[in-house]
Every structure is written in structure tokens, then in C-alpha cells.
């Protein structure tokens, strides 16, 4: 009996010991892998700086702005073992890439092309950070060297600190940078980077509009590696556009009676959205004929916009910069958007479906539209400055919509539902130029007493 108990105790002890050894080996392997990753990326930095003309120092205001966008993205990453750094390269080429271990690079040419669009900058930097988060670079190097399996089985059997191994890995890394980490890695970095941008308070649409910009550019203006190392731009764009809707909240019924009353009043007041917020134009839809009849209260002149088109509704943006018009183009309703001078900004039509209603977002940069098709009515959102269409109504069909500061509301089966986009926080950078306090000069006249009279001399400028 004692012998049996002893064997049981010995078996359990050996099992616990093996688990402890394996766990210790796993922890040590992870720590060694992290050091190897950082060392590998750092070993390639000098060559990258050499190839791209060294580091470029942006003007202080722009440098602080770019740095704040990067800081917010780095704060929402999941890997606590990585210290992220950003370097602007002195190259007019439009490019950005990342090295294992937290090294992110962007060229001054791409920074200049992005301008002050923080959503696009967050889309680029988020994509590159995602490569590091998912270890795409170091995994690609190990696969290329045939060491990926050894790393998975037990890195303790492999001396990752070997100088010879590091030299070969660094050379492999430099070769792979020009080839990319692979199609699936790029797809994953797109979506993970977009999610990072949204979590950091940026509009996820920036990842989509940046691809639009690159796609619209002349291919001669872009380095060939942008197209060689990344998957088809159209396919990537479709994935990113589809992912945008997933960031919106799921529609929920509105229970607050005060909010419902406000929504009902707003829904029944169509004339409000038809009034020019700047008070210059009086616009009417003619009962007969086509176009929009416009009377300019400033000049006293009348004219017709879209005179060859049947218009059945219109709405001014909240600031009066744009006017959205629903037109009847044959049997299909379309949405046209023009500036306040009657010039066309964009048009939107959906194959096999009719746009029957629209309302502006409070900022005037998006429109909620009601689309009628074979599957019923859908609530969708489109952007003013991008060809994007997002279904945000979930499983519900709508019969009317209204956009307030708290989000988008729509009617389904006589009940109001609410959904909202993720919150976007603007980048705020303190004035980099310090205020210099200057001493003010004080006028101090001299008083001279002469007998019974007092005489004032010309004031002398003195410092306090």
C-alpha cells in the first residue's frame, strides 16, 4: 500500500516539476524572443537611415502634431514589451514601414501628402504599428531562415543571441522590407491598424481615404514597392470600408419620452432643414417643371439650379456650406450634393435601390440616407468627402431618420432607435512657441519746484 502511494506521489511530483520546467522555459523563451526582436530591428536602422537620406526634423509645430498622433496610437497597443519609436525619413518618396521591435518609419514625402488630415496619418501609422503588434516582420525573417518551427517548439534550443545568426537575420530583414511581409499580413495590418486608430479616438475612414488618394495618383509619382509589397488596393479598400460599420453601436430603442418628443418634432419639421442657415438663399422645389428655384436675397436675382433634373427634396448642411438634393433619375432616386453656389460636389446612386430620404450630421461631413430596395428599407451613412456607404441600421429597416449631437436616430415600427459612431477626438497640441514676458517702459516725468511754482520736465523712459 505504501509503495503504491509513493509511486502516486512520485508521479504527481514529476508532473508538477515538468510543468514548472516547461513554464520556466516558455517564460525565458518569450523574454529571449523579445530581446531578439528588438535587437534585430535595431540592427537594420542604420541601413534604413542611409538608404532614405537620414532622419528629417519636421518644423516644431508639425513635429508635435505628428508625435501626438503617434503617441495616442502607441497608448492603445496591446504589447507591453514593445517601446514604439517614430522616425521621419528625409525622402520625398511616399512610403512608410516598420521594423521588428517597435521601429516605425514614415517619409517626409508621405507626411507632406497627408497634410493635416489626422485620420489619414493615424491610418498609416496604425497600419505599421499593427505589423509590429502581430510580429509580422520577425516571423517573416524566421520563416525565411527556416527557424520558425524551432522558435515554436522551444527557443531555448536555439541561441538567438548568436552574432552570426543576428547578422544573417539582419540581412534577411533588409531584403524582406522591399518585398513586404506577405499578402495576409498586409490584410491583417489593415484591419488591426484601423481598429487601433478608432480606439485612439481617430476616424477609421482615414485608412480608406488614404488608399483612395494613392489609387488616384499617377503611378509614376509612387515608388513601385508600394504596389509590389501590398495586395490589390481595391480589395483592401473594400475590406476597410466594410469594417467601418462594425465600429458603430448596435441600434437600441429610445425609451426617454423627452427625447422621443424632440425627435417627433424634428421629423415633422422639414422646412427647417430647407432654410439656408446663412439666410442668403430662398430655395423652393417647383410644383411643375424641374430643378430648384433659387432667389438670392443679397442680389435680388433669381436662378434655377439643376434645371434639367426632377428634384423632389433637398436639405442644407448645418453650416450652409453644402446642399443635398434628392433627384428622380428615371425610376431610381439619386442623391446629389452641391456647394452653396450650385456647383456639384458628388453624386450617389445605389444599383437596384432608391434613395428616398436623407439628413445631415451635426458637423456636416456625413449624411444618413434611407434606401428602399427589394429587402425593404435600410438606414445607411455616407461621407461628404469619400465614396463610402455604411449600413448602420443592423437588422432593422427604417422609415425616417434624424441626426442629433448624441447620434443617429431612425424609426422602425413606430419606435425610435439610436445608434452612434465611435467618438472622434481632435488632436490638440499646445503652442510650441513660449510666451516671452517683456518689461514695459514707464513714463516718469520729473517734478521741479521753483519758488511757488512747480515745473514738469519731459517724461523720461525708465524701466520698472
C-alpha positions in Angstrom: 0.0 0.0 0.0 2.8 2.4 0.9 4.7 1.5 -2.3 1.5 2.4 -4.4 1.1 5.7 -2.5 4.8 6.5 -3.0 4.5 5.9 -6.8 1.4 8.1 -7.0 3.3 10.9 -5.1 6.3 10.5 -7.3 4.2 10.6 -10.5 2.5 13.8 -9.3 5.8 15.4 -8.3 7.4 14.6 -11.7 4.3 16.1 -13.5 4.5 19.3 -11.4 8.2 19.5 -12.0 7.9 19.1 -15.8 5.2 21.7 -15.9 7.4 24.1 -13.9 10.3 23.5 -16.2 8.2 23.9 -19.3 6.7 27.1 -17.9 10.1 28.5 -17.0 11.4 27.6 -20.4 8.4 29.3 -22.0 8.9 32.5 -20.0 12.6 32.6 -20.8 11.9 31.8 -24.4 9.5 34.7 -24.6 11.9 37.1 -23.0 14.7 36.0 -25.3 12.4 36.3 -28.3 11.5 39.8 -27.3 15.2 40.8 -27.0 16.0 39.2 -30.3 13.1 41.1 -32.0 14.3 44.4 -30.6 17.9 43.7 -31.5 17.0 42.5 -35.0 15.0 45.7 -35.7 17.7 47.9 -34.3 20.4 46.3 -36.4 18.6 47.4 -39.6 18.0 51.0 -38.5 21.4 52.4 -39.7 21.0 51.0 -43.2 17.4 52.3 -43.4 18.6 55.8 -42.4 21.4 55.6 -45.0 19.0 54.5 -47.8 16.5 57.2 -47.1 18.7 60.2 -46.6 18.8 60.1 -42.8 16.3 61.5 -40.3 14.3 64.5 -41.2 13.4 67.0 -38.5 9.9 68.4 -39.1 9.1 72.0 -38.1 8.3 72.1 -34.4 4.5 72.6 -34.7 4.2 69.8 -37.3 6.6 67.6 -35.3 4.5 67.9 -32.2 1.3 67.2 -34.2 2.7 64.0 -35.8 4.1 63.0 -32.4 0.8 63.4 -30.7 -1.0 61.2 -33.3 1.7 58.5 -32.8 1.6 58.7 -29.0 -2.2 58.1 -28.9 -1.8 55.1 -31.2 1.0 53.6 -29.1 -1.0 54.0 -25.9 -3.8 51.7 -27.1 -1.5 48.9 -28.3 -1.6 45.5 -26.5 2.1 44.5 -26.4 3.6 45.9 -23.2 7.0 44.6 -24.1 7.5 47.0 -27.0 8.7 50.6 -26.9 7.4 52.3 -30.0 9.5 55.0 -31.7 8.7 57.0 -34.8 11.3 58.4 -37.3 10.6 60.7 -40.2 12.9 59.9 -43.1 14.4 62.6 -45.4 12.9 61.3 -48.6 10.3 62.7 -51.0 9.1 59.1 -51.6 5.6 58.3 -50.4 6.3 55.4 -48.1 6.0 54.1 -44.5 7.1 50.8 -43.0 8.0 49.2 -39.7 10.9 47.1 -38.3 10.5 44.4 -35.6 10.9 45.7 -32.0 8.9 48.9 -32.3 10.7 51.0 -35.0 8.2 52.9 -37.2 9.3 55.0 -40.2 7.4 57.4 -42.4 8.9 59.6 -45.2 8.6 63.4 -45.2 7.0 63.0 -48.7 4.1 61.0 -47.2 3.8 63.3 -44.3 3.5 66.2 -46.7 1.0 64.4 -48.9 -1.2 63.7 -45.9 -1.2 67.3 -44.8 -3.1 68.0 -41.6 -5.5 65.1 -42.0 -5.1 63.3 -38.7 -7.4 60.4 -39.7 -5.2 59.6 -42.7 -2.0 59.9 -40.6 -3.5 57.6 -37.9 -4.4 55.1 -40.7 -0.8 54.9 -41.9 0.9 54.8 -38.6 -1.8 52.4 -37.2 -1.1 50.0 -40.1 2.7 50.0 -39.4 2.2 49.6 -35.7 -0.1 46.6 -36.4 2.8 44.9 -38.2 4.8 45.1 -35.0 1.9 44.1 -32.8 1.4 40.9 -34.8 5.1 40.2 -35.2 4.8 40.1 -39.0 8.4 41.2 -39.5 10.2 38.9 -37.2 8.1 35.9 -38.2 8.8 36.6 -41.8 12.5 36.6 -41.1 12.4 33.4 -39.1 10.3 31.7 -41.8 12.8 32.8 -44.5 15.6 31.4 -42.4 13.7 28.1 -41.7 13.7 28.8 -37.9 10.0 29.4 -37.3 9.4 25.8 -36.2 12.4 25.8 -33.8 11.1 29.0 -32.3 7.6 27.5 -31.7 9.0 24.2 -30.3 11.4 25.7 -27.9 13.6 28.7 -28.4 16.0 27.5 -25.7 17.4 25.1 -28.2 18.4 28.0 -30.4 21.0 30.6 -29.5 19.2 33.7 -30.7 21.9 35.9 -29.2 24.5 34.5 -31.6 26.3 37.2 -33.6 26.4 35.1 -36.7 22.7 34.4 -36.5 21.9 38.1 -35.9 24.0 39.2 -38.9 22.2 36.8 -41.2 18.8 37.7 -39.8 19.5 41.4 -40.3 20.5 40.9 -43.9 17.3 38.8 -44.4 15.2 41.6 -42.8 16.6 44.3 -45.2 15.8 42.1 -48.2 12.2 41.4 -46.9 11.5 45.1 -46.3 11.4 45.7 -50.1 9.3 42.6 -50.7 6.8 43.0 -47.8 5.6 40.7 -45.1 3.1 38.9 -47.3 -0.5 39.4 -48.5 -2.2 38.0 -45.4 0.0 40.1 -43.2 -1.0 43.2 -45.1 -4.7 42.4 -44.8 -4.4 41.8 -41.1 -2.4 45.0 -40.5 -5.1 47.0 -42.4 -7.9 45.9 -40.1 -5.8 45.9 -36.9 -4.4 49.3 -37.7 -7.8 50.7 -38.4 -9.1 49.4 -35.1 -6.1 50.9 -33.3 -6.9 54.3 -34.9 -10.6 54.1 -33.8 -9.6 53.0 -30.2 -7.2 56.0 -30.1 -10.0 58.4 -31.0 -9.5 58.8 -34.7 -12.0 58.4 -37.6 -11.4 54.9 -39.1 -12.3 56.4 -42.5 -8.8 57.7 -42.8 -7.4 54.3 -43.8 -9.9 54.2 -46.6 -9.5 57.7 -48.0 -5.7 57.3 -47.9 -6.0 54.3 -50.3 -8.3 56.4 -52.5 -5.6 59.1 -52.6 -2.9 56.6 -53.6 -5.1 54.9 -56.1 -5.9 58.3 -57.7 -2.2 59.3 -58.0 -0.3 58.8 -61.2 1.7 55.5 -60.8 4.8 57.4 -61.9 4.6 59.5 -58.7 4.7 56.5 -56.4 7.5 54.1 -55.7 6.9 50.7 -57.3 7.3 49.0 -53.9 4.0 50.4 -52.7 2.2 48.3 -55.4 4.6 45.4 -55.2 4.5 44.8 -51.5 0.8 45.4 -50.8 -2.2 43.5 -52.0 -4.6 44.8 -54.6 -5.7 48.3 -53.5 -9.3 47.8 -54.4 -9.6 44.6 -52.4 -8.0 46.3 -49.4 -10.3 49.2 -49.7 -13.4 47.1 -49.7 -12.4 45.3 -46.6 -11.6 48.5 -44.7 -14.9 50.1 -45.8 -16.9 47.1 -44.7 -15.1 47.2 -41.3 -16.2 50.8 -40.7 -19.8 49.8 -39.9 -18.6 47.4 -37.2 -17.4 50.3 -35.1 -20.9 51.7 -34.9 -23.0 50.8 -31.8 -25.8 48.3 -32.2 -29.2 50.1 -32.6 -31.3 50.2 -29.4 -34.8 51.5 -28.8 -35.2 55.0 -27.3 -37.1 54.9 -24.0 -36.7 58.6 -22.9 -40.0 60.3 -23.6 -38.5 63.8 -23.8 -36.0 62.6 -26.5 -38.8 60.9 -28.4 -40.9 64.1 -28.4 -37.9 66.1 -29.7 -37.4 63.5 -32.4 -41.0 63.6 -33.5 -41.0 67.4 -33.7 -37.8 67.3 -35.7 -39.1 64.7 -38.1 -42.2 66.7 -38.8 -40.4 69.9 -39.5 -39.0 69.6 -42.9 -39.0 73.3 -43.6 -36.2 73.8 -41.0 -33.7 71.8 -43.0 -34.7 73.6 -46.2 -33.8 77.0 -44.9 -30.4 78.4 -45.8 -28.5 78.6 -42.4 -26.7 81.7 -43.7 -30.0 83.4 -44.7 -28.9 84.3 -48.2 -30.9 82.0 -50.4 -34.6 81.1 -50.6 -34.9 77.7 -52.3 -38.1 76.0 -53.5 -39.0 72.8 -55.3 -41.3 73.9 -58.2 -44.7 72.2 -58.4 -44.2 71.9 -62.1 -41.0 71.7 -64.1 -37.5 70.7 -63.0 -34.7 72.0 -60.9 -34.6 74.1 -57.8 -35.8 77.7 -57.9 -33.3 79.9 -56.0 -33.8 83.5 -55.0 -30.7 85.4 -53.9 -31.8 87.8 -51.1 -28.5 89.6 -51.3 -28.5 90.5 -55.0 -32.3 90.2 -55.6 -31.8 87.8 -58.5 -33.5 84.5 -59.3 -32.0 81.5 -61.0 -32.5 77.7 -61.3 -30.2 75.0 -60.1 -30.2 71.6 -61.7 -32.7 72.9 -64.3 -32.8 69.6 -66.3 -33.4 67.3 -63.3 -36.6 66.4 -61.4 -36.0 67.3 -57.8 -38.3 66.0 -55.0 -36.4 67.1 -51.8 -33.4 68.9 -50.6 -31.6 69.8 -47.3 -28.9 72.3 -46.3 -25.9 71.2 -44.3 -25.8 72.5 -40.7 -23.3 75.3 -41.6 -24.9 76.0 -45.0 -21.8 75.1 -46.9 -23.5 72.3 -49.0 -26.9 71.4 -50.2 -28.1 67.7 -50.6 -30.7 67.1 -53.3 -32.8 64.0 -54.0 -33.5 63.7 -57.7 -35.7 61.3 -59.7 -33.4 59.9 -62.4 -35.7 57.7 -64.4 -37.1 55.1 -62.0 -34.2 55.4 -59.5 -33.8 58.1 -56.8 -30.3 59.5 -56.5 -28.5 61.8 -54.1 -26.6 64.9 -55.4 -24.5 67.1 -53.2 -23.5 70.6 -54.3 -21.8 73.6 -52.8 -23.8 76.7 -51.8 -23.1 78.2 -55.2 -24.8 75.4 -57.1 -21.7 73.6 -58.1 -21.8 69.8 -58.0 -19.7 68.2 -55.3 -20.6 64.5 -55.7 -23.5 62.2 -56.7 -24.6 58.9 -55.2 -26.7 56.1 -56.6 -27.1 52.5 -55.5 -27.8 49.8 -58.0 -31.3 48.4 -57.8 -32.2 50.6 -54.9 -33.8 54.1 -54.5 -32.7 56.8 -52.1 -35.9 58.3 -50.6 -34.7 60.4 -47.6 -31.6 62.0 -46.2 -30.4 64.1 -43.2 -27.1 65.8 -42.4 -24.8 65.0 -39.4 -24.4 67.9 -37.0 -20.8 68.5 -38.3 -22.0 68.5 -41.9 -19.4 65.9 -43.0 -21.8 62.9 -43.3 -25.3 62.1 -44.5 -27.7 59.5 -43.2 -29.8 58.1 -46.1 -32.9 55.9 -46.3 -32.6 53.3 -49.1 -35.6 51.4 -50.5 -34.9 48.1 -52.2 -36.1 44.6 -52.6 -35.3 43.7 -49.0 -37.0 46.7 -47.5 -35.7 50.0 -46.3 -32.1 50.3 -44.9 -30.5 53.1 -42.9 -27.1 53.9 -44.3 -24.4 56.6 -43.8 -22.3 58.2 -46.5 -19.4 60.6 -46.2 -19.3 64.0 -47.9 -15.6 63.7 -48.9 -15.4 60.0 -49.5 -17.3 57.4 -51.6 -18.3 55.3 -48.7 -21.7 53.6 -47.9 -22.2 52.1 -44.5 -25.3 50.1 -43.4 -25.8 51.1 -39.7 -29.4 50.1 -39.0 -28.5 46.5 -38.3 -31.4 44.1 -38.7 -33.9 46.9 -38.5 -35.4 48.7 -41.5 -36.3 52.4 -41.2 -39.0 54.8 -42.3 -37.3 58.1 -41.3 -34.1 59.3 -39.7 -32.8 62.3 -37.7 -29.3 63.1 -36.7 -28.6 64.8 -33.3 -25.4 65.6 -31.4 -25.9 62.3 -29.4 -26.0 60.1 -32.5 -28.3 58.9 -35.4 -31.9 58.1 -34.7 -34.3 56.3 -37.1 -37.9 55.0 -36.9 -38.8 51.3 -37.1 -42.3 50.0 -36.5 -43.3 53.4 -34.8 -40.4 53.3 -32.4 -37.3 55.4 -32.5 -33.9 53.6 -32.4 -30.5 55.0 -31.7 -27.0 54.2 -33.0 -23.8 56.2 -33.0 -20.3 56.2 -34.4 -17.2 55.9 -32.2 -16.2 59.2 -30.7 -13.6 61.2 -32.6 -11.2 63.3 -30.5 -9.3 66.1 -32.3 -5.5 66.3 -31.9 -4.7 69.2 -29.6 -1.1 70.5 -29.5 0.0 73.3 -27.2 1.6 76.3 -28.8 5.2 75.3 -29.1 6.4 78.9 -29.1 6.8 80.1 -25.5 5.5 83.5 -24.4 8.2 85.9 -23.6 7.4 88.4 -20.9 8.8 91.8 -21.7 9.2 94.6 -19.2 7.1 97.6 -20.1 8.6 101.0 -20.0 7.0 103.5 -17.7 6.7 107.3 -18.4 8.1 109.1 -15.3 8.0 112.9 -15.5 10.4 114.9 -13.4 8.9 117.4 -11.0 10.9 120.6 -10.3 9.8 123.0 -7.7 10.9 126.7 -8.3 9.7 129.0 -5.6 6.0 129.0 -5.6 5.7 127.2 -8.9 6.1 123.6 -10.0 7.5 122.6 -13.4 7.3 119.2 -15.1 10.1 118.2 -17.3 9.7 116.0 -20.4 8.9 112.4 -19.2 11.9 110.1 -19.1 11.7 106.4 -20.2 12.7 104.3 -17.3 12.4 100.6 -16.6 10.4 99.5 -13.6 
